[in-house]
Amino acid sequence: MLILSRRVNEKIMIGEDISVSIIEVRGDQVRLGVDAPKNVKVFRQEVFDAIKAENKAAAESRAVFPELDFGAEREPL
């Protein structure tokens, strides 16, 4: 892991297309601004983890179909 020190209004570049700006530091909170191309998804870690869990649950679930019996004779109405 690369550890960097930055001050307010300073940036970190990730490749050529993504920049992370330090917007504000207040106590133990840091506000960041992320500038990235629209095709790059940027999430907070907890949101990313929730999305992964939902995708995993959806992939593991089984589709439930009603039982169909096309060969059975119908009872008269």
PDB file of N, CA, C and O in Angstrom:
ATOM      1  N   MET A   1       0.850  -1.182   0.000  1.00  0.00           N
ATOM      2  CA  MET A   1       0.000   0.000   0.000  1.00  0.00           C
ATOM      3  C   MET A   1       0.892   1.240   0.000  1.00  0.00           C
ATOM      4  O   MET A   1       1.820   1.358   0.799  1.00  0.00           O
ATOM      5  N   LEU A   2       0.596   2.130  -0.886  1.00  0.00           N
ATOM      6  CA  LEU A   2       1.292   3.404  -0.946  1.00  0.00           C
ATOM      7  C   LEU A   2       0.618   4.366   0.026  1.00  0.00           C
ATOM      8  O   LEU A   2      -0.603   4.519  -0.009  1.00  0.00           O
ATOM      9  N   ILE A   3       1.375   5.002   0.874  1.00  0.00           N
ATOM     10  CA  ILE A   3       0.832   5.973   1.829  1.00  0.00           C
ATOM     11  C   ILE A   3       1.398   7.344   1.480  1.00  0.00           C
ATOM     12  O   ILE A   3       2.612   7.526   1.393  1.00  0.00           O
ATOM     13  N   LEU A   4       0.501   8.302   1.283  1.00  0.00           N
ATOM     14  CA  LEU A   4       0.893   9.649   0.893  1.00  0.00           C
ATOM     15  C   LEU A   4       0.344  10.666   1.867  1.00  0.00           C
ATOM     16  O   LEU A   4      -0.714  10.460   2.462  1.00  0.00           O
ATOM     17  N   SER A   5       1.057  11.755   2.029  1.00  0.00           N
ATOM     18  CA  SER A   5       0.562  12.884   2.814  1.00  0.00           C
ATOM     19  C   SER A   5       0.177  13.985   1.842  1.00  0.00           C
ATOM     20  O   SER A   5       0.943  14.312   0.935  1.00  0.00           O
ATOM     21  N   ARG A   6      -0.988  14.551   2.023  1.00  0.00           N
ATOM     22  CA  ARG A   6      -1.478  15.625   1.175  1.00  0.00           C
ATOM     23  C   ARG A   6      -2.148  16.661   2.048  1.00  0.00           C
ATOM     24  O   ARG A   6      -2.591  16.359   3.156  1.00  0.00           O
ATOM     25  N   ARG A   7      -2.222  17.879   1.553  1.00  0.00           N
ATOM     26  CA  ARG A   7      -2.923  18.960   2.236  1.00  0.00           C
ATOM     27  C   ARG A   7      -4.147  19.338   1.419  1.00  0.00           C
ATOM     28  O   ARG A   7      -4.312  18.903   0.279  1.00  0.00           O
ATOM     29  N   VAL A   8      -5.003  20.156   2.019  1.00  0.00           N
ATOM     30  CA  VAL A   8      -6.200  20.631   1.332  1.00  0.00           C
ATOM     31  C   VAL A   8      -5.802  21.272   0.003  1.00  0.00           C
ATOM     32  O   VAL A   8      -4.817  22.006  -0.075  1.00  0.00           O
ATOM     33  N   ASN A   9      -6.577  20.985  -1.029  1.00  0.00           N
ATOM     34  CA  ASN A   9      -6.390  21.460  -2.404  1.00  0.00           C
ATOM     35  C   ASN A   9      -5.256  20.767  -3.147  1.00  0.00           C
ATOM     36  O   ASN A   9      -4.965  21.136  -4.285  1.00  0.00           O
ATOM     37  N   GLU A  10      -4.613  19.783  -2.548  1.00  0.00           N
ATOM     38  CA  GLU A  10      -3.611  18.995  -3.263  1.00  0.00           C
ATOM     39  C   GLU A  10      -4.284  17.759  -3.834  1.00  0.00           C
ATOM     40  O   GLU A  10      -5.340  17.340  -3.360  1.00  0.00           O
ATOM     41  N   LYS A  11      -3.662  17.174  -4.861  1.00  0.00           N
ATOM     42  CA  LYS A  11      -4.256  16.039  -5.556  1.00  0.00           C
ATOM     43  C   LYS A  11      -3.318  14.852  -5.583  1.00  0.00           C
ATOM     44  O   LYS A  11      -2.108  14.967  -5.387  1.00  0.00           O
ATOM     45  N   ILE A  12      -3.925  13.711  -5.833  1.00  0.00           N
ATOM     46  CA  ILE A  12      -3.216  12.469  -6.106  1.00  0.00           C
ATOM     47  C   ILE A  12      -3.712  12.005  -7.466  1.00  0.00           C
ATOM     48  O   ILE A  12      -4.919  11.986  -7.707  1.00  0.00           O
ATOM     49  N   MET A  13      -2.812  11.635  -8.351  1.00  0.00           N
ATOM     50  CA  MET A  13      -3.189  11.144  -9.671  1.00  0.00           C
ATOM     51  C   MET A  13      -3.090   9.625  -9.701  1.00  0.00           C
ATOM     52  O   MET A  13      -2.121   9.045  -9.210  1.00  0.00           O
ATOM     53  N   ILE A  14      -4.106   8.987 -10.283  1.00  0.00           N
ATOM     54  CA  ILE A  14      -4.109   7.546 -10.501  1.00  0.00           C
ATOM     55  C   ILE A  14      -4.140   7.365 -12.008  1.00  0.00           C
ATOM     56  O   ILE A  14      -5.163   7.616 -12.645  1.00  0.00           O
ATOM     57  N   GLY A  15      -3.040   6.935 -12.573  1.00  0.00           N
ATOM     58  CA  GLY A  15      -2.925   6.895 -14.022  1.00  0.00           C
ATOM     59  C   GLY A  15      -3.004   8.306 -14.565  1.00  0.00           C
ATOM     60  O   GLY A  15      -2.619   9.260 -13.889  1.00  0.00           O
ATOM     61  N   GLU A  16      -3.497   8.440 -15.774  1.00  0.00           N
ATOM     62  CA  GLU A  16      -3.607   9.769 -16.393  1.00  0.00           C
ATOM     63  C   GLU A  16      -5.007  10.343 -16.313  1.00  0.00           C
ATOM     64  O   GLU A  16      -5.204  11.534 -16.555  1.00  0.00           O
ATOM     65  N   ASP A  17      -5.996   9.500 -15.972  1.00  0.00           N
ATOM     66  CA  ASP A  17      -7.395   9.924 -16.068  1.00  0.00           C
ATOM     67  C   ASP A  17      -8.104  10.141 -14.739  1.00  0.00           C
ATOM     68  O   ASP A  17      -9.204  10.693 -14.719  1.00  0.00           O
ATOM     69  N   ILE A  18      -7.513   9.727 -13.641  1.00  0.00           N
ATOM     70  CA  ILE A  18      -8.210   9.790 -12.355  1.00  0.00           C
ATOM     71  C   ILE A  18      -7.412  10.646 -11.380  1.00  0.00           C
ATOM     72  O   ILE A  18      -6.218  10.430 -11.172  1.00  0.00           O
ATOM     73  N   SER A  19      -8.096  11.622 -10.787  1.00  0.00           N
ATOM     74  CA  SER A  19      -7.449  12.429  -9.751  1.00  0.00           C
ATOM     75  C   SER A  19      -8.306  12.411  -8.490  1.00  0.00           C
ATOM     76  O   SER A  19      -9.536  12.411  -8.549  1.00  0.00           O
ATOM     77  N   VAL A  20      -7.630  12.396  -7.368  1.00  0.00           N
ATOM     78  CA  VAL A  20      -8.282  12.439  -6.065  1.00  0.00           C
ATOM     79  C   VAL A  20      -7.807  13.714  -5.381  1.00  0.00           C
ATOM     80  O   VAL A  20      -6.611  13.890  -5.150  1.00  0.00           O
ATOM     81  N   SER A  21      -8.740  14.600  -5.059  1.00  0.00           N
ATOM     82  CA  SER A  21      -8.417  15.885  -4.436  1.00  0.00           C
ATOM     83  C   SER A  21      -8.796  15.871  -2.970  1.00  0.00           C
ATOM     84  O   SER A  21      -9.817  15.301  -2.584  1.00  0.00           O
ATOM     85  N   ILE A  22      -7.972  16.499  -2.164  1.00  0.00           N
ATOM     86  CA  ILE A  22      -8.300  16.683  -0.754  1.00  0.00           C
ATOM     87  C   ILE A  22      -9.118  17.975  -0.671  1.00  0.00           C
ATOM     88  O   ILE A  22      -8.605  19.065  -0.920  1.00  0.00           O
ATOM     89  N   ILE A  23     -10.387  17.833  -0.320  1.00  0.00           N
ATOM     90  CA  ILE A  23     -11.299  18.980  -0.287  1.00  0.00           C
ATOM     91  C   ILE A  23     -11.284  19.654   1.077  1.00  0.00           C
ATOM     92  O   ILE A  23     -11.237  20.880   1.180  1.00  0.00           O
ATOM     93  N   GLU A  24     -11.323  18.831   2.126  1.00  0.00           N
ATOM     94  CA  GLU A  24     -11.427  19.397   3.476  1.00  0.00           C
ATOM     95  C   GLU A  24     -10.941  18.362   4.485  1.00  0.00           C
ATOM     96  O   GLU A  24     -11.145  17.160   4.311  1.00  0.00           O
ATOM     97  N   VAL A  25     -10.301  18.846   5.532  1.00  0.00           N
ATOM     98  CA  VAL A  25      -9.919  18.000   6.660  1.00  0.00           C
ATOM     99  C   VAL A  25     -10.520  18.642   7.898  1.00  0.00           C
ATOM    100  O   VAL A  25     -10.242  19.799   8.214  1.00  0.00           O
ATOM    101  N   ARG A  26     -11.351  17.870   8.595  1.00  0.00           N
ATOM    102  CA  ARG A  26     -12.001  18.387   9.802  1.00  0.00           C
ATOM    103  C   ARG A  26     -11.962  17.304  10.866  1.00  0.00           C
ATOM    104  O   ARG A  26     -12.694  16.319  10.772  1.00  0.00           O
ATOM    105  N   GLY A  27     -11.127  17.471  11.869  1.00  0.00           N
ATOM    106  CA  GLY A  27     -10.994  16.447  12.916  1.00  0.00           C
ATOM    107  C   GLY A  27     -10.474  15.154  12.317  1.00  0.00           C
ATOM    108  O   GLY A  27      -9.407  15.129  11.705  1.00  0.00           O
ATOM    109  N   ASP A  28     -11.235  14.074  12.497  1.00  0.00           N
ATOM    110  CA  ASP A  28     -10.803  12.778  11.975  1.00  0.00           C
ATOM    111  C   ASP A  28     -11.479  12.443  10.640  1.00  0.00           C
ATOM    112  O   ASP A  28     -11.437  11.298  10.190  1.00  0.00           O
ATOM    113  N   GLN A  29     -12.104  13.447  10.011  1.00  0.00           N
ATOM    114  CA  GLN A  29     -12.746  13.230   8.712  1.00  0.00           C
ATOM    115  C   GLN A  29     -12.002  13.973   7.616  1.00  0.00           C
ATOM    116  O   GLN A  29     -11.532  15.096   7.798  1.00  0.00           O
ATOM    117  N   VAL A  30     -11.913  13.311   6.478  1.00  0.00           N
ATOM    118  CA  VAL A  30     -11.307  13.908   5.288  1.00  0.00           C
ATOM    119  C   VAL A  30     -12.330  13.841   4.167  1.00  0.00           C
ATOM    120  O   VAL A  30     -12.884  12.774   3.902  1.00  0.00           O
ATOM    121  N   ARG A  31     -12.589  14.952   3.511  1.00  0.00           N
ATOM    122  CA  ARG A  31     -13.483  14.966   2.347  1.00  0.00           C
ATOM    123  C   ARG A  31     -12.618  14.917   1.101  1.00  0.00           C
ATOM    124  O   ARG A  31     -11.699  15.715   0.922  1.00  0.00           O
ATOM    125  N   LEU A  32     -12.938  13.957   0.245  1.00  0.00           N
ATOM    126  CA  LEU A  32     -12.187  13.753  -0.988  1.00  0.00           C
ATOM    127  C   LEU A  32     -13.067  14.050  -2.186  1.00  0.00           C
ATOM    128  O   LEU A  32     -14.281  13.852  -2.142  1.00  0.00           O
ATOM    129  N   GLY A  33     -12.462  14.517  -3.231  1.00  0.00           N
ATOM    130  CA  GLY A  33     -13.145  14.667  -4.507  1.00  0.00           C
ATOM    131  C   GLY A  33     -12.469  13.744  -5.505  1.00  0.00           C
ATOM    132  O   GLY A  33     -11.243  13.732  -5.613  1.00  0.00           O
ATOM    133  N   VAL A  34     -13.265  12.967  -6.238  1.00  0.00           N
ATOM    134  CA  VAL A  34     -12.719  12.034  -7.210  1.00  0.00           C
ATOM    135  C   VAL A  34     -13.172  12.469  -8.593  1.00  0.00           C
ATOM    136  O   VAL A  34     -14.368  12.601  -8.852  1.00  0.00           O
ATOM    137  N   ASP A  35     -12.213  12.691  -9.476  1.00  0.00           N
ATOM    138  CA  ASP A  35     -12.509  13.042 -10.858  1.00  0.00           C
ATOM    139  C   ASP A  35     -12.029  11.880 -11.718  1.00  0.00           C
ATOM    140  O   ASP A  35     -10.831  11.620 -11.831  1.00  0.00           O
ATOM    141  N   ALA A  36     -13.004  11.181 -12.328  1.00  0.00           N
ATOM    142  CA  ALA A  36     -12.692   9.996 -13.123  1.00  0.00           C
ATOM    143  C   ALA A  36     -13.605   9.956 -14.336  1.00  0.00           C
ATOM    144  O   ALA A  36     -14.680  10.556 -14.324  1.00  0.00           O
ATOM    145  N   PRO A  37     -13.187   9.250 -15.389  1.00  0.00           N
ATOM    146  CA  PRO A  37     -14.059   9.104 -16.557  1.00  0.00           C
ATOM    147  C   PRO A  37     -15.375   8.428 -16.166  1.00  0.00           C
ATOM    148  O   PRO A  37     -15.427   7.691 -15.181  1.00  0.00           O
ATOM    149  N   LYS A  38     -16.427   8.678 -16.931  1.00  0.00           N
ATOM    150  CA  LYS A  38     -17.748   8.126 -16.608  1.00  0.00           C
ATOM    151  C   LYS A  38     -17.782   6.609 -16.624  1.00  0.00           C
ATOM    152  O   LYS A  38     -18.619   6.004 -15.954  1.00  0.00           O
ATOM    153  N   ASN A  39     -16.880   5.982 -17.380  1.00  0.00           N
ATOM    154  CA  ASN A  39     -16.879   4.521 -17.437  1.00  0.00           C
ATOM    155  C   ASN A  39     -16.182   3.881 -16.235  1.00  0.00           C
ATOM    156  O   ASN A  39     -16.166   2.656 -16.114  1.00  0.00           O
ATOM    157  N   VAL A  40     -15.609   4.691 -15.348  1.00  0.00           N
ATOM    158  CA  VAL A  40     -14.964   4.179 -14.139  1.00  0.00           C
ATOM    159  C   VAL A  40     -15.934   4.351 -12.980  1.00  0.00           C
ATOM    160  O   VAL A  40     -16.341   5.467 -12.657  1.00  0.00           O
ATOM    161  N   LYS A  41     -16.299   3.236 -12.358  1.00  0.00           N
ATOM    162  CA  LYS A  41     -17.221   3.290 -11.229  1.00  0.00           C
ATOM    163  C   LYS A  41     -16.437   3.580  -9.952  1.00  0.00           C
ATOM    164  O   LYS A  41     -15.406   2.962  -9.686  1.00  0.00           O
ATOM    165  N   VAL A  42     -16.941   4.526  -9.171  1.00  0.00           N
ATOM    166  CA  VAL A  42     -16.295   4.910  -7.922  1.00  0.00           C
ATOM    167  C   VAL A  42     -17.320   4.752  -6.807  1.00  0.00           C
ATOM    168  O   VAL A  42     -18.382   5.373  -6.847  1.00  0.00           O
ATOM    169  N   PHE A  43     -17.006   3.915  -5.803  1.00  0.00           N
ATOM    170  CA  PHE A  43     -17.915   3.648  -4.688  1.00  0.00           C
ATOM    171  C   PHE A  43     -17.178   3.786  -3.368  1.00  0.00           C
ATOM    172  O   PHE A  43     -15.963   3.596  -3.305  1.00  0.00           O
ATOM    173  N   ARG A  44     -17.912   4.116  -2.314  1.00  0.00           N
ATOM    174  CA  ARG A  44     -17.372   3.956  -0.959  1.00  0.00           C
ATOM    175  C   ARG A  44     -17.256   2.462  -0.698  1.00  0.00           C
ATOM    176  O   ARG A  44     -18.012   1.680  -1.275  1.00  0.00           O
ATOM    177  N   GLN A  45     -16.335   2.051   0.150  1.00  0.00           N
ATOM    178  CA  GLN A  45     -16.085   0.630   0.394  1.00  0.00           C
ATOM    179  C   GLN A  45     -17.346  -0.097   0.862  1.00  0.00           C
ATOM    180  O   GLN A  45     -17.619  -1.203   0.397  1.00  0.00           O
ATOM    181  N   GLU A  46     -18.115   0.498   1.770  1.00  0.00           N
ATOM    182  CA  GLU A  46     -19.292  -0.189   2.300  1.00  0.00           C
ATOM    183  C   GLU A  46     -20.368  -0.378   1.221  1.00  0.00           C
ATOM    184  O   GLU A  46     -21.086  -1.377   1.232  1.00  0.00           O
ATOM    185  N   VAL A  47     -20.479   0.568   0.303  1.00  0.00           N
ATOM    186  CA  VAL A  47     -21.423   0.430  -0.801  1.00  0.00           C
ATOM    187  C   VAL A  47     -20.941  -0.653  -1.768  1.00  0.00           C
ATOM    188  O   VAL A  47     -21.736  -1.467  -2.238  1.00  0.00           O
ATOM    189  N   PHE A  48     -19.654  -0.661  -2.061  1.00  0.00           N
ATOM    190  CA  PHE A  48     -19.069  -1.672  -2.937  1.00  0.00           C
ATOM    191  C   PHE A  48     -19.293  -3.070  -2.364  1.00  0.00           C
ATOM    192  O   PHE A  48     -19.663  -3.990  -3.093  1.00  0.00           O
ATOM    193  N   ASP A  49     -19.066  -3.231  -1.048  1.00  0.00           N
ATOM    194  CA  ASP A  49     -19.273  -4.526  -0.401  1.00  0.00           C
ATOM    195  C   ASP A  49     -20.734  -4.961  -0.470  1.00  0.00           C
ATOM    196  O   ASP A  49     -21.016  -6.140  -0.688  1.00  0.00           O
ATOM    197  N   ALA A  50     -21.670  -4.022  -0.285  1.00  0.00           N
ATOM    198  CA  ALA A  50     -23.096  -4.350  -0.358  1.00  0.00           C
ATOM    199  C   ALA A  50     -23.486  -4.778  -1.776  1.00  0.00           C
ATOM    200  O   ALA A  50     -24.265  -5.717  -1.943  1.00  0.00           O
ATOM    201  N   ILE A  51     -22.960  -4.110  -2.781  1.00  0.00           N
ATOM    202  CA  ILE A  51     -23.243  -4.476  -4.163  1.00  0.00           C
ATOM    203  C   ILE A  51     -22.717  -5.875  -4.456  1.00  0.00           C
ATOM    204  O   ILE A  51     -23.411  -6.685  -5.072  1.00  0.00           O
ATOM    205  N   LYS A  52     -21.494  -6.163  -4.019  1.00  0.00           N
ATOM    206  CA  LYS A  52     -20.914  -7.489  -4.231  1.00  0.00           C
ATOM    207  C   LYS A  52     -21.756  -8.566  -3.558  1.00  0.00           C
ATOM    208  O   LYS A  52     -21.983  -9.626  -4.140  1.00  0.00           O
ATOM    209  N   ALA A  53     -22.225  -8.303  -2.331  1.00  0.00           N
ATOM    210  CA  ALA A  53     -23.040  -9.283  -1.609  1.00  0.00           C
ATOM    211  C   ALA A  53     -24.366  -9.521  -2.332  1.00  0.00           C
ATOM    212  O   ALA A  53     -24.809 -10.664  -2.448  1.00  0.00           O
ATOM    213  N   GLU A  54     -25.000  -8.456  -2.817  1.00  0.00           N
ATOM    214  CA  GLU A  54     -26.252  -8.606  -3.555  1.00  0.00           C
ATOM    215  C   GLU A  54     -26.045  -9.393  -4.842  1.00  0.00           C
ATOM    216  O   GLU A  54     -26.854 -10.256  -5.182  1.00  0.00           O
ATOM    217  N   ASN A  55     -24.962  -9.098  -5.558  1.00  0.00           N
ATOM    218  CA  ASN A  55     -24.679  -9.822  -6.797  1.00  0.00           C
ATOM    219  C   ASN A  55     -24.415 -11.297  -6.518  1.00  0.00           C
ATOM    220  O   ASN A  55     -24.855 -12.162  -7.275  1.00  0.00           O
ATOM    221  N   LYS A  56     -23.709 -11.584  -5.452  1.00  0.00           N
ATOM    222  CA  LYS A  56     -23.419 -12.978  -5.100  1.00  0.00           C
ATOM    223  C   LYS A  56     -24.712 -13.708  -4.741  1.00  0.00           C
ATOM    224  O   LYS A  56     -24.928 -14.839  -5.177  1.00  0.00           O
ATOM    225  N   ALA A  57     -25.568 -13.068  -3.951  1.00  0.00           N
ATOM    226  CA  ALA A  57     -26.837 -13.684  -3.558  1.00  0.00           C
ATOM    227  C   ALA A  57     -27.715 -13.932  -4.785  1.00  0.00           C
ATOM    228  O   ALA A  57     -28.366 -14.973  -4.884  1.00  0.00           O
ATOM    229  N   ALA A  58     -27.734 -12.990  -5.708  1.00  0.00           N
ATOM    230  CA  ALA A  58     -28.545 -13.154  -6.921  1.00  0.00           C
ATOM    231  C   ALA A  58     -28.010 -14.295  -7.782  1.00  0.00           C
ATOM    232  O   ALA A  58     -28.787 -15.052  -8.363  1.00  0.00           O
ATOM    233  N   ALA A  59     -26.705 -14.417  -7.863  1.00  0.00           N
ATOM    234  CA  ALA A  59     -26.103 -15.478  -8.675  1.00  0.00           C
ATOM    235  C   ALA A  59     -26.349 -16.857  -8.069  1.00  0.00           C
ATOM    236  O   ALA A  59     -26.442 -17.851  -8.790  1.00  0.00           O
ATOM    237  N   GLU A  60     -26.451 -16.914  -6.746  1.00  0.00           N
ATOM    238  CA  GLU A  60     -26.641 -18.191  -6.061  1.00  0.00           C
ATOM    239  C   GLU A  60     -28.101 -18.587  -5.927  1.00  0.00           C
ATOM    240  O   GLU A  60     -28.403 -19.745  -5.639  1.00  0.00           O
ATOM    241  N   SER A  61     -29.013 -17.641  -6.131  1.00  0.00           N
ATOM    242  CA  SER A  61     -30.433 -17.959  -5.977  1.00  0.00           C
ATOM    243  C   SER A  61     -30.919 -18.777  -7.160  1.00  0.00           C
ATOM    244  O   SER A  61     -30.374 -18.697  -8.260  1.00  0.00           O
ATOM    245  N   ARG A  62     -31.931 -19.548  -6.916  1.00  0.00           N
ATOM    246  CA  ARG A  62     -32.530 -20.366  -7.971  1.00  0.00           C
ATOM    247  C   ARG A  62     -33.846 -19.742  -8.389  1.00  0.00           C
ATOM    248  O   ARG A  62     -34.607 -19.238  -7.563  1.00  0.00           O
ATOM    249  N   ALA A  63     -34.095 -19.784  -9.667  1.00  0.00           N
ATOM    250  CA  ALA A  63     -35.375 -19.290 -10.166  1.00  0.00           C
ATOM    251  C   ALA A  63     -36.462 -20.286  -9.782  1.00  0.00           C
ATOM    252  O   ALA A  63     -36.267 -21.498  -9.879  1.00  0.00           O
ATOM    253  N   VAL A  64     -37.584 -19.778  -9.355  1.00  0.00           N
ATOM    254  CA  VAL A  64     -38.710 -20.631  -8.964  1.00  0.00           C
ATOM    255  C   VAL A  64     -39.782 -20.502 -10.032  1.00  0.00           C
ATOM    256  O   VAL A  64     -40.303 -19.416 -10.286  1.00  0.00           O
ATOM    257  N   PHE A  65     -40.102 -21.632 -10.652  1.00  0.00           N
ATOM    258  CA  PHE A  65     -41.120 -21.656 -11.689  1.00  0.00           C
ATOM    259  C   PHE A  65     -42.287 -22.503 -11.197  1.00  0.00           C
ATOM    260  O   PHE A  65     -42.080 -23.524 -10.541  1.00  0.00           O
ATOM    261  N   PRO A  66     -43.511 -22.089 -11.509  1.00  0.00           N
ATOM    262  CA  PRO A  66     -44.647 -22.921 -11.124  1.00  0.00           C
ATOM    263  C   PRO A  66     -44.587 -24.252 -11.876  1.00  0.00           C
ATOM    264  O   PRO A  66     -44.093 -24.330 -13.001  1.00  0.00           O
ATOM    265  N   GLU A  67     -45.096 -25.275 -11.235  1.00  0.00           N
ATOM    266  CA  GLU A  67     -45.081 -26.596 -11.866  1.00  0.00           C
ATOM    267  C   GLU A  67     -46.075 -26.604 -13.022  1.00  0.00           C
ATOM    268  O   GLU A  67     -47.252 -26.286 -12.851  1.00  0.00           O
ATOM    269  N   LEU A  68     -45.588 -26.966 -14.178  1.00  0.00           N
ATOM    270  CA  LEU A  68     -46.432 -27.004 -15.367  1.00  0.00           C
ATOM    271  C   LEU A  68     -46.580 -28.452 -15.812  1.00  0.00           C
ATOM    272  O   LEU A  68     -45.615 -29.218 -15.824  1.00  0.00           O
ATOM    273  N   ASP A  69     -47.808 -28.812 -16.177  1.00  0.00           N
ATOM    274  CA  ASP A  69     -48.056 -30.167 -16.642  1.00  0.00           C
ATOM    275  C   ASP A  69     -48.829 -30.062 -17.944  1.00  0.00           C
ATOM    276  O   ASP A  69     -50.056 -29.957 -17.945  1.00  0.00           O
ATOM    277  N   PHE A  70     -48.101 -30.092 -19.051  1.00  0.00           N
ATOM    278  CA  PHE A  70     -48.724 -29.922 -20.344  1.00  0.00           C
ATOM    279  C   PHE A  70     -49.383 -31.208 -20.856  1.00  0.00           C
ATOM    280  O   PHE A  70     -50.212 -31.155 -21.764  1.00  0.00           O
ATOM    281  N   GLY A  71     -49.027 -32.351 -20.288  1.00  0.00           N
ATOM    282  CA  GLY A  71     -49.564 -33.621 -20.794  1.00  0.00           C
ATOM    283  C   GLY A  71     -50.777 -34.111 -20.073  1.00  0.00           C
ATOM    284  O   GLY A  71     -51.403 -35.072 -20.520  1.00  0.00           O
ATOM    285  N   ALA A  72     -51.137 -33.503 -18.990  1.00  0.00           N
ATOM    286  CA  ALA A  72     -52.266 -33.980 -18.190  1.00  0.00           C
ATOM    287  C   ALA A  72     -53.594 -33.572 -18.822  1.00  0.00           C
ATOM    288  O   ALA A  72     -53.710 -32.515 -19.442  1.00  0.00           O
ATOM    289  N   GLU A  73     -54.580 -34.430 -18.648  1.00  0.00           N
ATOM    290  CA  GLU A  73     -55.918 -34.104 -19.158  1.00  0.00           C
ATOM    291  C   GLU A  73     -56.554 -33.094 -18.223  1.00  0.00           C
ATOM    292  O   GLU A  73     -56.369 -33.140 -17.007  1.00  0.00           O
ATOM    293  N   ARG A  74     -57.295 -32.196 -18.807  1.00  0.00           N
ATOM    294  CA  ARG A  74     -57.993 -31.197 -18.000  1.00  0.00           C
ATOM    295  C   ARG A  74     -59.332 -31.761 -17.543  1.00  0.00           C
ATOM    296  O   ARG A  74     -59.992 -32.523 -18.248  1.00  0.00           O
ATOM    297  N   GLU A  75     -59.700 -31.356 -16.340  1.00  0.00           N
ATOM    298  CA  GLU A  75     -61.018 -31.749 -15.856  1.00  0.00           C
ATOM    299  C   GLU A  75     -62.047 -30.828 -16.497  1.00  0.00           C
ATOM    300  O   GLU A  75     -61.774 -29.646 -16.706  1.00  0.00           O
ATOM    301  N   PRO A  76     -63.204 -31.347 -16.804  1.00  0.00           N
ATOM    302  CA  PRO A  76     -64.256 -30.501 -17.414  1.00  0.00           C
ATOM    303  C   PRO A  76     -64.676 -29.401 -16.455  1.00  0.00           C
ATOM    304  O   PRO A  76     -64.667 -29.592 -15.239  1.00  0.00           O
ATOM    305  N   LEU A  77     -65.043 -28.256 -16.998  1.00  0.00           N
ATOM    306  CA  LEU A  77     -65.490 -27.118 -16.187  1.00  0.00           C
ATOM    307  C   LEU A  77     -66.893 -27.254 -15.743  1.00  0.00           C
ATOM    308  O   LEU A  77     -67.410 -26.375 -15.052  1.00  0.00           O
TER     309      LEU A  77
END
